[in-house]
Amino acid sequence: MEDKREIKAKKSQKKQVHLFYCVECEELARKVAAQSDLITLQSINWRNFADGWPNLYINSAHDIRGQHVAFLASFSSPGVIFEQISVIYALPRLFVASFTLVLPFFPTGSFERMEEEGDVATAFTMARILSNIPTSRGGPTSLVIYDIHALQERFYFSDHVLPLFETGIPLLKQRLHQLPDANNIVIAFPDDGAWKRFHKMLDHFPTVVCAKVREGDKRIVRIKEGNPAGCHVVIVDDLVQSGGTLIECQAPFEVLSLAGSIADALQI
């Protein structure tokens, strides 16, 4: 058994983190903070001037000098990105020991390539914006992103930030193994892209691979490989936007909490 000194030494190796968050992520931020006594919530006054432009104020700016700071962001729509980027650019300049940006969803992730001249790869644009986050006392910003659409998007970021690509798949596997009928589960991938992205993490489950076929204006999902007959089907896709693919597959889809996983990532 570990003695008290060893336990104390392990605790001292973990850092105290001051976590700021956008309005949309307040509930998630509170769940993250509840995972560890080493995470302290901080606040920002999200206000607007009469003309609609942001009027922002970072509370406890003096208190976070020399401290490890993180920001939980949500780029759910273009309209909220500017105010959050303003805060994200400001926090590392407050003489903090280190800065971590947690972006659970990379919104332009599926627009990472050009298929013809004139296409705009907005994933690269977003990566360039985030690559210009100022460095803190501790060096480049740590950028935590969950289940990015394509792993090669790592190379869209400059050396001014350190991308850390996390995944919620371990949470999914943990939940599936807790089910009473865990031995009768099949993982369904809506297309080859989803299969390539996640099949190695779920290779101990039987799998079904589907294919998307368009017939006129309709999109039809058909089974390409595997047999789900008599099994509980869990759909794993690499990106969910409108949810049309999940509806077409006609199977339950469960959104898992990332709070515990984010809390672990902040302690890295």
C-alpha positions as CSV (number, residue, x, y, z in Angstrom):
1,M,0.0,0.0,0.0
2,E,1.1,3.6,-0.7
3,D,2.1,5.6,2.3
4,K,1.0,9.1,2.9
5,R,4.2,10.6,1.5
6,E,3.7,8.8,-1.8
7,I,0.1,9.9,-2.1
8,K,1.0,13.5,-1.3
9,A,3.9,13.4,-3.8
10,K,1.5,12.2,-6.6
11,K,-1.0,15.0,-5.8
12,S,1.8,17.6,-5.9
13,Q,2.7,16.4,-9.4
14,K,-0.7,17.4,-10.7
15,K,-1.3,21.1,-11.4
16,Q,-4.0,23.5,-10.1
17,V,-6.0,24.7,-13.1
18,H,-8.1,27.8,-13.4
19,L,-10.9,27.0,-15.8
20,F,-12.7,29.8,-17.8
21,Y,-15.6,29.0,-20.1
22,C,-18.0,30.4,-22.6
23,V,-21.7,30.9,-21.8
24,E,-22.7,27.8,-23.7
25,C,-20.3,25.6,-21.8
26,E,-21.2,26.6,-18.3
27,E,-23.0,23.4,-17.4
28,L,-20.1,21.3,-18.8
29,A,-17.5,23.4,-17.1
30,R,-19.2,22.8,-13.7
31,K,-19.2,19.1,-14.4
32,V,-15.5,19.2,-15.3
33,A,-14.7,21.1,-12.1
34,A,-16.6,18.5,-10.1
35,Q,-14.2,15.8,-11.3
36,S,-11.2,17.3,-9.5
37,D,-10.4,19.5,-6.5
38,L,-7.5,20.9,-8.5
39,I,-9.8,22.6,-11.1
40,T,-11.2,26.0,-10.0
41,L,-13.9,27.7,-12.0
42,Q,-13.3,31.3,-13.1
43,S,-15.7,33.7,-14.8
44,I,-15.9,36.2,-17.7
45,N,-18.4,39.0,-18.1
46,W,-19.9,38.4,-21.5
47,R,-21.5,41.7,-22.4
48,N,-22.2,43.6,-25.6
49,F,-22.2,47.3,-26.5
50,A,-25.3,48.9,-27.9
51,D,-24.1,48.1,-31.5
52,G,-23.8,44.4,-30.7
53,W,-20.0,44.1,-30.5
54,P,-18.6,42.3,-27.5
55,N,-17.8,44.2,-24.3
56,L,-15.8,41.6,-22.4
57,Y,-14.1,41.5,-19.0
58,I,-12.0,38.7,-17.5
59,N,-12.6,38.5,-13.8
60,S,-9.7,37.7,-11.4
61,A,-7.1,38.7,-14.1
62,H,-4.6,39.6,-11.4
63,D,-5.1,36.4,-9.4
64,I,-4.2,34.1,-12.4
65,R,-0.7,35.5,-12.9
66,G,1.7,32.6,-12.7
67,Q,-1.1,30.1,-12.7
68,H,-2.2,27.3,-15.1
69,V,-5.2,28.5,-17.1
70,A,-7.6,26.8,-19.4
71,F,-10.6,27.9,-21.5
72,L,-13.5,25.7,-22.4
73,A,-14.8,26.9,-25.8
74,S,-17.8,26.1,-28.1
75,F,-17.6,27.2,-31.7
76,S,-21.2,26.2,-32.3
77,S,-21.9,29.0,-34.8
78,P,-19.9,31.7,-36.6
79,G,-21.7,34.3,-34.5
80,V,-20.0,33.2,-31.2
81,I,-16.5,32.6,-32.4
82,F,-15.3,36.2,-32.4
83,E,-16.0,37.0,-28.8
84,Q,-14.4,33.7,-27.7
85,I,-11.3,34.2,-29.8
86,S,-10.9,37.6,-28.2
87,V,-10.8,36.0,-24.8
88,I,-8.6,33.1,-26.0
89,Y,-6.1,35.6,-27.4
90,A,-6.2,37.7,-24.1
91,L,-5.7,35.0,-21.5
92,P,-2.2,33.9,-22.4
93,R,-1.0,37.5,-22.2
94,L,-2.0,37.8,-18.5
95,F,1.3,36.3,-17.5
96,V,-0.1,32.9,-16.9
97,A,2.2,29.8,-16.4
98,S,0.5,27.9,-19.1
99,F,-2.6,28.0,-21.3
100,T,-4.8,25.2,-22.5
101,L,-7.7,25.6,-24.9
102,V,-10.3,22.8,-24.8
103,L,-12.5,22.7,-28.0
104,P,-14.7,19.6,-27.8
105,F,-16.0,20.1,-31.3
106,F,-13.9,21.3,-34.3
107,P,-16.7,22.8,-36.4
108,T,-15.0,23.0,-39.8
109,G,-13.4,19.6,-39.5
110,S,-15.2,18.0,-42.5
111,F,-14.0,20.8,-44.8
112,E,-10.4,19.8,-44.8
113,R,-9.7,19.3,-48.5
114,M,-10.4,20.8,-51.9
115,E,-12.1,18.7,-54.5
116,E,-11.9,21.3,-57.2
117,E,-10.4,24.7,-57.8
118,G,-12.4,27.3,-55.9
119,D,-13.2,25.2,-52.9
120,V,-12.2,26.8,-49.6
121,A,-10.8,24.4,-47.0
122,T,-12.3,26.2,-43.9
123,A,-10.7,23.6,-41.6
124,F,-7.3,25.1,-42.6
125,T,-8.7,28.6,-42.0
126,M,-9.8,27.7,-38.4
127,A,-6.5,26.1,-37.8
128,R,-4.6,29.2,-38.8
129,I,-6.8,31.3,-36.5
130,L,-6.1,29.0,-33.5
131,S,-2.4,28.8,-34.5
132,N,-2.0,32.5,-33.8
133,I,-2.9,32.2,-30.1
134,P,-0.2,34.1,-28.2
135,T,2.3,32.0,-26.2
136,S,2.2,32.1,-22.4
137,R,5.1,31.9,-20.0
138,G,5.1,28.2,-20.3
139,G,5.3,28.1,-24.1
140,P,2.8,27.3,-26.8
141,T,-0.9,26.8,-26.1
142,S,-2.1,23.2,-25.6
143,L,-5.1,22.7,-27.9
144,V,-7.4,19.8,-26.9
145,I,-9.9,18.7,-29.6
146,Y,-12.2,15.7,-29.4
147,D,-12.8,13.3,-32.3
148,I,-11.6,15.6,-35.0
149,H,-12.8,14.5,-38.4
150,A,-9.4,13.6,-39.9
151,L,-6.2,13.0,-38.0
152,Q,-4.1,14.7,-40.8
153,E,-5.6,18.0,-39.7
154,R,-2.9,18.0,-37.1
155,F,-0.6,19.3,-39.8
156,Y,-2.8,22.4,-40.5
157,F,-1.7,23.9,-37.2
158,S,1.6,25.8,-36.8
159,D,4.3,25.1,-34.2
160,H,2.8,28.0,-32.1
161,V,0.2,25.6,-30.7
162,L,0.4,21.9,-29.6
163,P,-2.7,20.0,-30.8
164,L,-3.8,17.1,-28.6
165,F,-6.5,15.0,-30.3
166,E,-8.6,13.1,-27.7
167,T,-11.5,10.8,-28.3
168,G,-14.7,9.9,-26.6
169,I,-14.5,6.3,-27.8
170,P,-13.2,5.0,-24.4
171,L,-16.3,6.5,-22.7
172,L,-18.5,4.7,-25.2
173,K,-16.7,1.4,-24.7
174,Q,-17.0,1.7,-20.9
175,R,-20.7,2.4,-21.2
176,L,-21.3,-0.5,-23.6
177,H,-19.5,-3.0,-21.3
178,Q,-21.8,-1.9,-18.5
179,L,-24.9,-2.9,-20.4
180,P,-26.6,-6.2,-19.3
181,D,-26.5,-7.5,-22.9
182,A,-23.0,-6.3,-23.8
183,N,-22.1,-9.5,-25.6
184,N,-24.9,-8.9,-28.1
185,I,-23.7,-5.5,-29.5
186,V,-22.8,-4.7,-33.0
187,I,-21.0,-1.5,-34.0
188,A,-22.3,0.1,-37.2
189,F,-20.3,2.6,-39.2
190,P,-22.4,4.7,-41.6
191,D,-19.7,4.8,-44.2
192,D,-16.1,3.8,-44.9
193,G,-14.8,7.1,-43.5
194,A,-16.2,6.4,-40.1
195,W,-14.9,2.8,-40.2
196,K,-11.3,4.0,-41.1
197,R,-11.4,6.6,-38.3
198,F,-12.6,4.4,-35.4
199,H,-12.6,0.6,-36.2
200,K,-9.2,-0.1,-34.6
201,M,-10.5,1.3,-31.3
202,L,-13.6,-1.0,-31.4
203,D,-12.1,-4.1,-33.0
204,H,-13.3,-6.4,-30.2
205,F,-16.9,-5.7,-31.2
206,P,-18.6,-7.2,-34.4
207,T,-19.0,-4.5,-37.0
208,V,-21.3,-3.5,-39.7
209,V,-20.2,-1.1,-42.5
210,C,-22.9,0.8,-44.4
211,A,-22.8,2.8,-47.5
212,K,-24.6,6.1,-48.4
213,V,-26.4,5.9,-51.7
214,R,-28.3,8.9,-53.3
215,E,-31.3,8.2,-55.4
216,G,-32.5,11.5,-56.8
217,D,-33.0,13.9,-53.9
218,K,-33.1,11.0,-51.3
219,R,-30.2,9.6,-49.3
220,I,-30.4,6.0,-48.5
221,V,-28.1,4.1,-46.2
222,R,-27.5,0.4,-47.0
223,I,-25.6,-2.3,-45.3
224,K,-22.3,-3.0,-47.2
225,E,-20.7,-5.5,-44.8
226,G,-21.8,-7.5,-41.7
227,N,-25.0,-8.8,-40.3
228,P,-26.8,-6.9,-37.4
229,A,-29.7,-9.4,-37.2
230,G,-30.7,-10.1,-33.6
231,C,-28.1,-7.7,-32.1
232,H,-28.2,-4.3,-30.5
233,V,-26.8,-1.8,-33.0
234,V,-24.7,1.2,-31.9
235,I,-23.8,3.7,-34.6
236,V,-20.4,5.3,-34.5
237,D,-19.9,8.1,-37.0
238,D,-16.9,10.4,-37.4
239,L,-19.1,13.6,-37.6
240,V,-22.7,14.5,-36.7
241,Q,-24.1,17.7,-38.0
242,S,-27.8,17.5,-39.0
243,G,-28.1,13.9,-37.7
244,G,-29.6,12.8,-41.1
245,T,-27.3,9.8,-41.4
246,L,-28.2,8.6,-37.9
247,I,-31.9,8.9,-38.6
248,E,-31.5,7.0,-41.8
249,C,-29.6,4.2,-40.0
250,Q,-32.6,4.1,-37.6
251,A,-30.8,3.0,-34.4
252,P,-30.4,4.7,-31.0
253,F,-27.6,7.0,-30.5
254,E,-26.3,8.0,-27.1
255,V,-24.5,11.3,-26.4
256,L,-21.9,10.6,-23.7
257,S,-20.6,13.1,-21.1
258,L,-17.0,14.2,-21.8
259,A,-16.6,15.9,-18.4
260,G,-14.4,13.3,-16.8
261,S,-12.2,13.0,-20.0
262,I,-11.8,16.8,-20.2
263,A,-10.8,16.9,-16.6
264,D,-8.1,14.3,-17.2
265,A,-6.8,16.2,-20.2
266,L,-6.4,19.4,-18.2
267,Q,-4.1,17.5,-15.8
268,I,-1.7,16.5,-18.5
